[in-house]
Amino acid sequence: MVSRVIPVDPFDLVIFGATGDLSRRKILPGLFHRFTVGQLPEEARIIGAARSDFTQVAFREFVRESLIEFAAKAAKQAKLVEQFLDMLTYVCVDATGSDGWPELKDVMRGDVVRAFYLSVSPTLFGAIGASLHHHGIATPQSRIVVEKPFGHDLDSAKVLNAELRQNFDESQIYRIDHYLGKETVQNLMVLRFANSLWEPLWNATHIDHVQITVAESLGVEGRGEYYDRSGAMRDMVQNHLMQLLCLTAMEPPSKFQPSAVRDEKVKVIEALEPVDPSNVARGQYRDQRGAGSYRDHAGDPESRTESFVAMKVKIGNWRWAGTPFYLRTGKKLRGRSSEIAVVFRDPPHMIFPAMERREGNALIIRLQPDEGITLRNTIKEPGPGGMRLAEVKLDMTFADALDQQAEPQDAYERLIMDVIRGDQTLFMRGDEVEAAWAWADPIISGWEEAGQAPAGYDPGSSGPEDALMLMHRDGRRWREIN
């Protein structure tokens, strides 16, 4: 099966922070990949904007090196690389001053979509938005893309939203969360709402619990100072895991349209019950073998910032009453794995005694590293000798099942194309961001008031013992992190 690529209309995309790490690793390679498959028209233009005093030649060389390092097959596609470089322009712009803005305005075209990607610190969102408006660069049809973090708490999120809305309508603002661009995340909606098999079972009557895990094998080396100001709760739970929770738990939208989908996601967040401190486990990796602990990487020998969080969450509505959602994320764990595990209840009457020892039916949606879906079933073992039961998996990996020849599409390139098309379905709305912070803030403030340090755990483990007990006391257990 070969996926059909639909070209977008010509556009001008301005990347603020074009010489930064995100642009070099994700944005520019992603755009190049879209160009190689024919989705970017030759009339499209990519305009780099940053403080670096680059010439046009120097910027193109910078992009060439980025593509060779981070874009698949770019080293063997020299002709396409040169064609892509011809689409580039560079303007030196002072985000907080007046230099460069007239020059940026001069290179913009008036008859195409204008998109502005702010790959910069959130502290610059307001200043850049104001300058785009003041110099007449932003039009009523323009789109502005902003990266996380969307605030540090509810108050700061409200300030950021207010700054953006001073110069852009909500329909023009694209708050990007790359998790929503993953193939499996989008397939979760299709799995639920395009198949009559699942929706009748997708409720507390049939589902025992849901586990959402985002585990990372790496630590915070190289970004410890930034991470220490946020921690796992702010960096992962309040945004990435919250989005996975919303897509898993939301009601079917009336239509697959941005406003309808995002309305249902907000309803899930607003239905979240306050989390009791006894239902939260915090951890921080502590290496006793000299390879480096979290505090070493953060540069603070007394840091109380968590590198691991696990919690039991309840949704106060009819669909999910009595079905807990267990969220878990952490650094320096046993493996790198992101998945949603929907664990179904046992049959109401078991006629096979051995079923009491089985794991049970579960639908596993794998986000990384091998995107796919697994359905765990119970069957009889082949052969004579009585009724012996076994657990088997119906396993589907997207790369194998759909198109073995297709190159994987990065989440960023998919989301950038949605920006150009004007599709906000996979982007967070302002009230959604604020609702998530309103739920998370009391949990974080409770930790800060208690002043208790996170429990230590060994790198390469599955996290602190408190996280295991969180499940064990409910008669359940976490799925293994591989």
C-alpha distance (Angstrom), angle and dihedral (degrees) to the residues before:
residue distance angle dihedral
M1 . . .
V2 3.80 . .
S3 3.79 117.8 .
R4 3.77 116.7 -125.1
V5 3.81 114.7 -123.9
I6 3.81 115.7 -149.5
P7 3.83 113.1 -158.0
V8 3.80 117.8 -130.3
D9 3.78 125.7 -133.5
P10 3.83 119.2 -92.9
F11 3.81 113.1 -77.4
D12 3.79 145.3 172.1
L13 3.82 112.2 -127.7
V14 3.80 116.3 -170.2
I15 3.81 114.4 -162.7
F16 3.80 111.7 -159.4
G17 3.79 107.3 -158.1
A18 3.80 89.5 27.9
T19 3.81 92.7 160.1
G20 3.82 93.4 51.1
D21 3.79 129.6 105.3
L22 3.81 98.1 -99.4
S23 3.78 91.7 50.9
R24 3.80 91.9 47.7
R25 3.81 96.6 46.1
K26 3.80 104.0 33.7
I27 3.80 119.5 4.6
L28 3.81 101.7 49.2
P29 3.84 95.5 38.7
G30 3.80 89.2 47.3
L31 3.80 92.2 52.3
F32 3.78 90.1 47.6
H33 3.79 91.1 53.3
R34 3.80 90.8 51.1
F35 3.81 87.8 50.7
T36 3.81 93.2 51.8
V37 3.82 92.1 54.6
G38 3.79 92.4 49.4
Q39 3.81 100.5 -106.3
L40 3.81 96.6 118.4
P41 3.81 114.6 69.0
E42 3.80 118.1 -135.1
E43 3.81 88.6 -115.5
A44 3.81 91.6 63.0
R45 3.80 116.8 107.8
I46 3.78 130.6 -156.9
I47 3.80 113.5 -157.5
G48 3.77 118.9 -164.1
A49 3.81 116.0 -150.5
A50 3.79 123.8 -175.5
R51 3.80 142.9 124.8
S52 3.80 92.8 -100.4
D53 3.80 111.5 111.7
F54 3.80 95.0 -127.4
T55 3.77 126.4 161.0
Q56 3.79 117.6 -138.7
V57 3.80 89.3 -103.6
A58 3.80 92.9 49.4
F59 3.82 92.7 49.6
R60 3.78 92.6 50.1
E61 3.79 90.4 50.1
F62 3.81 89.1 50.2
V63 3.81 89.8 52.7
R64 3.81 92.1 45.5
E65 3.80 91.0 55.3
S66 3.81 90.8 46.6
L67 3.79 91.8 53.2
I68 3.79 94.0 48.3
E69 3.80 90.1 51.1
F70 3.80 101.4 40.8
A71 3.83 109.7 16.9
A72 3.79 116.7 85.4
K73 3.82 113.2 -115.0
A74 3.82 93.5 -4.5
A75 3.80 91.1 128.2
K76 3.82 88.6 60.4
Q77 3.81 95.1 44.0
A78 3.78 100.6 66.0
K79 3.80 94.7 150.6
L80 3.79 93.2 51.1
V81 3.81 90.8 46.3
E82 3.81 90.1 55.9
Q83 3.80 91.4 48.2
F84 3.79 90.4 50.0
L85 3.81 91.8 48.7
D86 3.80 88.7 55.2
M87 3.81 87.7 64.9
L88 3.83 92.1 59.8
T89 3.78 130.3 99.5
Y90 3.78 128.5 173.9
V91 3.81 130.5 -151.0
C92 3.80 124.8 -179.0
V93 3.83 105.2 -133.4
D94 3.80 131.9 179.0
A95 3.80 103.6 -143.1
T96 3.80 93.9 -159.0
G97 3.81 98.5 35.2
S98 3.78 139.9 47.3
D99 3.80 101.2 -99.0
G100 3.79 118.0 113.0
W101 3.79 99.8 9.4
P102 3.82 96.6 104.0
E103 3.81 88.8 48.6
L104 3.80 90.4 50.5
K105 3.79 90.8 50.9
D106 3.81 90.7 51.2
V107 3.81 93.3 58.1
M108 3.81 95.2 49.0
R109 3.79 119.1 100.8
G110 3.77 121.4 -137.4
D111 3.79 102.0 -144.7
V112 3.83 103.4 55.6
V113 3.79 139.4 67.3
R114 3.81 112.4 -79.1
A115 3.79 117.4 -150.5
F116 3.80 126.1 178.4
Y117 3.80 117.9 -159.2
L118 3.83 110.9 -161.6
S119 3.80 102.7 -155.6
V120 3.81 89.3 168.4
S121 3.78 140.2 95.2
P122 3.83 114.3 -60.6
T123 3.80 87.5 -121.4
L124 3.82 87.1 72.9
F125 3.82 97.4 50.4
G126 3.78 94.7 91.0
A127 3.81 95.8 44.0
I128 3.81 93.8 48.8
G129 3.79 92.6 45.8
A130 3.80 91.1 50.3
S131 3.83 92.5 48.7
L132 3.82 92.3 48.4
H133 3.79 88.3 53.5
H134 3.82 96.5 40.6
H135 3.81 94.1 51.7
G136 3.80 93.9 44.5
I137 3.81 93.8 -115.7
A138 3.81 96.2 123.5
T139 3.79 116.1 69.0
P140 3.83 129.7 -167.3
Q141 3.82 87.4 -98.6
S142 3.82 95.3 49.7
R143 3.81 123.3 112.9
I144 3.79 128.0 -145.9
V145 3.81 123.0 -157.6
V146 3.81 121.0 -158.4
E147 3.80 129.4 -171.0
K148 3.80 129.0 -140.4
P149 2.93 143.5 -66.7
F150 3.81 90.7 80.6
G151 3.75 92.8 -169.7
H152 3.79 134.7 -43.0
D153 3.80 94.5 -107.5
L154 3.79 139.3 -11.5
D155 3.80 95.6 -72.8
S156 3.81 94.5 50.8
A157 3.82 91.1 44.9
K158 3.79 89.6 54.8
V159 3.81 89.9 50.5
L160 3.83 91.8 50.7
N161 3.78 92.0 48.2
A162 3.79 91.3 48.6
E163 3.81 91.7 50.5
L164 3.80 92.1 50.7
R165 3.80 92.8 46.2
Q166 3.79 92.2 53.5
N167 3.79 88.6 74.8
F168 3.81 106.1 14.7
D169 3.77 133.9 49.4
E170 3.82 116.6 -124.5
S171 3.81 88.2 -110.2
Q172 3.83 88.3 62.5
I173 3.83 97.1 49.4
Y174 3.83 119.2 92.8
R175 3.83 113.4 -171.6
I176 3.77 102.2 -165.9
D177 3.80 124.1 -144.8
H178 3.78 108.0 175.3
Y179 3.82 92.0 -153.0
L180 3.80 88.6 71.4
G181 3.80 89.4 58.5
K182 3.79 93.9 60.1
E183 3.78 114.5 113.8
T184 3.80 94.6 -128.2
V185 3.80 93.9 49.1
Q186 3.79 90.3 57.0
N187 3.80 90.3 43.5
L188 3.80 88.6 56.9
M189 3.81 89.0 69.3
V190 3.80 91.7 46.7
L191 3.81 91.6 46.9
R192 3.80 91.1 53.1
F193 3.77 102.5 38.4
A194 3.82 104.8 30.7
N195 3.82 97.4 49.4
S196 3.80 122.6 67.5
L197 3.81 89.5 -156.8
W198 3.81 97.0 74.6
E199 3.78 110.6 35.3
P200 3.85 95.9 68.9
L201 3.82 88.3 54.4
W202 3.81 97.4 41.8
N203 3.81 98.8 100.5
A204 3.78 145.1 73.6
T205 3.80 92.7 -82.3
H206 3.80 92.0 67.7
I207 3.83 105.8 18.1
D208 3.81 117.9 76.5
H209 3.80 96.7 -169.6
V210 3.80 143.8 -34.0
Q211 3.82 126.4 -127.0
I212 3.80 120.6 -159.2
T213 3.80 113.6 -171.6
V214 3.79 131.0 179.8
A215 3.81 106.6 176.7
E216 3.78 125.8 176.2
S217 3.79 127.2 -166.1
L218 3.80 94.0 -157.3
G219 3.78 125.8 78.5
V220 3.80 129.6 -139.7
E221 3.79 95.7 -83.1
G222 3.81 110.4 151.0
R223 3.80 94.9 15.3
G224 3.79 101.0 49.3
E225 3.80 95.6 120.2
Y226 3.82 92.1 54.6
Y227 3.79 94.3 41.6
D228 3.80 92.9 49.5
R229 3.82 89.0 63.2
S230 3.79 91.6 55.3
G231 3.80 114.8 23.0
A232 3.78 128.7 -167.0
M233 3.81 94.3 -59.1
R234 3.79 95.5 56.9
D235 3.81 96.6 31.2
M236 3.82 98.7 47.7
V237 3.81 117.9 0.3
Q238 3.79 100.7 51.0
N239 3.82 92.4 51.7
H240 3.83 119.2 11.5
L241 3.81 99.4 33.8
M242 3.79 90.6 38.3
Q243 3.80 90.0 57.5
L244 3.81 91.7 50.2
L245 3.79 89.8 48.4
C246 3.80 91.7 51.0
L247 3.80 94.9 50.0
T248 3.80 91.1 47.3
A249 3.79 96.3 47.1
M250 3.82 105.9 31.3
E251 3.79 124.9 112.4
P252 3.81 118.5 -109.7
P253 3.82 108.2 -83.7
S254 3.78 116.6 -127.3
K255 3.81 89.6 -119.8
F256 3.79 136.3 4.8
Q257 3.78 92.1 -105.6
P258 3.81 129.5 125.8
S259 3.80 97.5 -110.4
A260 3.82 94.3 44.8
V261 3.82 94.8 48.0
R262 3.79 93.8 45.3
D263 3.82 92.5 46.7
E264 3.81 89.5 59.0
K265 3.81 92.8 47.3
V266 3.80 91.3 53.4
K267 3.82 90.1 51.1
V268 3.83 89.7 57.5
I269 3.81 92.9 51.9
E270 3.78 91.8 47.1
A271 3.82 89.6 51.2
L272 3.82 93.8 54.6
E273 3.79 111.3 116.4
P274 3.82 121.2 -134.1
V275 3.80 110.8 -87.5
D276 3.79 116.3 -120.2
P277 3.84 112.3 -133.9
S278 3.81 89.0 -122.7
N279 3.80 88.3 64.2
V280 3.81 94.7 58.0
A281 3.81 129.5 79.2
R282 3.81 121.4 -168.8
G283 3.78 125.3 -167.8
Q284 3.78 142.5 179.5
Y285 3.79 123.0 -162.9
R286 3.80 113.6 -115.3
D287 3.79 116.6 -172.8
Q288 3.78 114.0 -153.5
R289 3.81 93.3 -178.8
G290 3.77 99.2 68.2
A291 3.81 99.0 -104.9
G292 3.78 93.1 116.5
S293 3.79 134.7 -81.4
Y294 3.78 129.1 -134.9
R295 3.80 91.0 -98.5
D296 3.81 90.1 53.7
H297 3.80 91.0 52.3
A298 3.81 93.0 43.9
G299 3.80 92.7 48.8
D300 3.80 92.3 -129.6
P301 3.82 117.7 106.5
E302 3.81 91.2 -163.6
S303 3.79 100.3 41.7
R304 3.80 116.0 150.2
T305 3.80 94.3 -171.0
E306 3.79 115.6 126.4
S307 3.80 122.2 -124.1
F308 3.82 90.4 -175.8
V309 3.80 133.6 43.3
A310 3.79 130.9 178.6
M311 3.78 123.9 175.0
K312 3.76 144.6 167.2
V313 3.79 111.7 -126.6
K314 3.79 129.0 -169.8
I315 3.80 127.4 -159.0
G316 3.77 113.6 -147.8
N317 3.78 102.8 -143.5
W318 3.81 138.4 95.9
R319 3.78 96.5 -97.7
W320 3.81 96.5 54.8
A321 3.82 106.2 25.5
G322 3.82 106.3 138.0
T323 3.82 95.9 11.6
P324 3.82 112.7 105.7
F325 3.79 124.5 -151.0
Y326 3.81 114.2 -144.9
L327 3.80 114.6 -155.6
R328 3.79 122.7 -165.7
T329 3.80 134.1 173.6
G330 3.78 134.7 156.0
K331 3.78 150.8 147.4
K332 3.80 128.4 -111.7
L333 3.79 93.7 22.1
R334 3.79 129.8 151.1
G335 3.78 94.1 -83.7
R336 3.77 147.2 -15.2
S337 3.76 109.6 -89.4
S338 3.80 137.7 144.4
E339 3.77 119.5 -175.1
I340 3.78 147.4 143.1
A341 3.82 113.6 -136.3
V342 3.79 116.6 -164.9
V343 3.82 105.7 -165.8
F344 3.80 115.7 -162.2
R345 3.77 127.1 -146.4
D346 3.80 121.0 -101.4
P347 3.79 119.0 -101.5
P348 3.81 110.8 -81.3
H349 3.80 91.8 -119.1
M350 3.81 120.5 31.7
I351 3.78 114.4 -153.8
F352 3.82 93.3 176.8
P353 3.84 112.9 68.7
A354 3.82 91.5 -155.1
M355 3.80 89.9 63.6
E356 3.79 88.8 78.4
R357 3.80 88.5 73.0
R358 3.77 98.2 45.9
E359 3.78 126.0 106.4
G360 3.79 92.6 -128.7
N361 3.77 135.6 -138.7
A362 3.78 116.4 -39.3
L363 3.77 136.8 167.7
I364 3.81 110.3 -144.2
I365 3.80 118.0 -163.3
R366 3.82 108.2 -166.0
L367 3.81 117.3 -155.3
Q368 3.79 97.8 175.9
P369 2.93 154.2 52.7
D370 3.85 93.3 -1.3
E371 3.79 107.2 20.3
G372 3.77 111.5 -142.4
I373 3.80 148.7 97.8
T374 3.80 129.7 -94.1
L375 3.80 126.8 -168.3
R376 3.81 114.6 -161.2
N377 3.81 115.4 -149.9
T378 3.79 138.4 172.9
I379 3.82 118.9 -123.1
K380 3.78 138.3 165.4
E381 3.78 115.2 -93.7
P382 3.83 110.0 -114.2
G383 3.79 117.8 -107.3
P384 3.79 139.7 45.1
G385 3.77 127.3 -62.9
G386 3.74 105.4 86.9
M387 3.78 137.0 -62.5
R388 3.79 104.2 -38.9
L389 3.79 114.9 172.2
A390 3.77 127.2 -147.8
E391 3.80 136.7 -174.9
V392 3.80 115.0 -122.7
K393 3.78 132.6 178.3
L394 3.76 129.8 -135.2
D395 3.79 97.0 -151.6
M396 3.79 128.3 -167.1
T397 3.80 122.4 179.6
F398 3.80 113.0 -171.1
A399 3.80 94.2 -139.2
D400 3.81 91.4 56.2
A401 3.78 101.4 34.7
L402 3.80 101.6 46.0
D403 3.78 112.2 26.0
Q404 3.78 124.2 -13.0
Q405 3.79 91.2 -171.1
A406 3.79 97.6 52.9
E407 3.80 118.6 105.3
P408 3.80 114.1 -126.6
Q409 3.77 113.8 -99.2
D410 3.78 115.7 -134.2
A411 3.78 117.9 -129.7
Y412 3.80 92.5 -121.3
E413 3.78 95.3 57.2
R414 3.78 91.6 50.0
L415 3.81 92.6 49.6
I416 3.80 94.1 45.9
M417 3.79 89.5 54.9
D418 3.81 88.7 51.6
V419 3.80 88.6 54.5
I420 3.80 91.1 53.5
R421 3.81 90.2 48.7
G422 3.80 91.5 48.1
D423 3.83 94.1 -119.6
Q424 3.84 111.6 147.7
T425 3.82 97.0 176.7
L426 3.81 94.9 109.4
F427 3.80 96.2 41.2
M428 3.80 128.5 87.4
R429 3.77 120.8 -108.6
G430 3.79 120.8 -136.5
D431 3.81 95.6 -110.9
E432 3.80 89.3 49.0
V433 3.80 91.5 56.2
E434 3.79 91.9 48.1
A435 3.81 92.9 47.1
A436 3.82 90.1 53.2
W437 3.80 91.4 51.4
A438 3.82 91.4 46.5
W439 3.82 87.9 58.3
A440 3.82 96.2 41.9
D441 3.83 99.5 43.8
P442 3.83 97.2 72.2
I443 3.81 90.6 50.8
I444 3.80 92.6 51.4
S445 3.80 94.5 42.9
G446 3.80 89.3 50.8
W447 3.81 90.1 57.2
E448 3.78 92.0 47.2
E449 3.80 92.9 49.6
A450 3.81 92.2 48.4
G451 3.81 90.8 50.1
Q452 3.79 91.6 -153.9
A453 3.80 118.4 152.7
P454 3.81 117.8 -125.8
A455 3.79 116.6 -98.9
G456 3.78 115.2 -98.7
Y457 3.78 123.4 -114.1
D458 3.78 133.9 -178.5
P459 3.81 119.8 -106.4
G460 3.77 109.2 -108.1
S461 3.80 93.3 32.3
S462 3.80 129.6 106.8
G463 3.80 92.9 -105.6
P464 3.82 136.8 -86.5
E465 3.80 123.4 -24.9
D466 3.81 90.5 -113.2
A467 3.81 89.1 67.4
L468 3.81 91.7 53.6
M469 3.80 90.9 49.3
L470 3.80 90.1 51.0
M471 3.80 87.5 68.4
H472 3.80 100.1 30.3
R473 3.79 94.6 59.6
D474 3.81 88.0 56.8
G475 3.80 90.8 51.2
R476 3.78 92.1 -108.9
R477 3.79 136.3 104.5
W478 3.76 137.6 -147.9
R479 3.75 119.8 -105.9
E480 3.79 113.1 -107.5
I481 3.80 117.5 -92.7
N482 3.79 108.4 -132.2
